[in-house]
């Protein structure tokens, strides 16, 4: 008897566009973190022939913050729909497991108990935990990094 497969919801939860926005958010956040903590604010942009005064340097920091905020919003918009799609797959899996378990006969249970194949109950029990850990890593961690960096940058400008 073949049952529900956790692979259906354990595959990559992010679409290509969401993954690109996540990458952009993390790169921008890393740049912003360096600007805020290592004081890497340019005084001159030689390629454009621009010298930045102190107020212009503050505006540069604000611009970096706004860029991170933009990527954060884009990731949240795309990621939210991907998260709902992933959550629907997980819900379908839970419903399929419930339906599958209700349909087991005594013979199915006996065959499972007497089988020489290693038990896969660990997979069914741990799949949800793995999926939520991955959701944290894929969705929540980049958001927290982006928010932290924006706060760090703005505190550098407004609370010197």
Secondary structure, DSSP 8 states (H G I E B T S, - for coil): -----THHHHS--S-HHHHHHHHHHHHHHHHHHHHHHS----SEETTTTEE--HHHHHHHHHHHHHHHHHHHHHHHHHHHHHHHHHHHHHHHHHHHHHHHHHT--HHHHHHHHH-SS---HHHHHHHHHHHHHHHIIIIIHHHHHHHHHHHHHHHHHH--
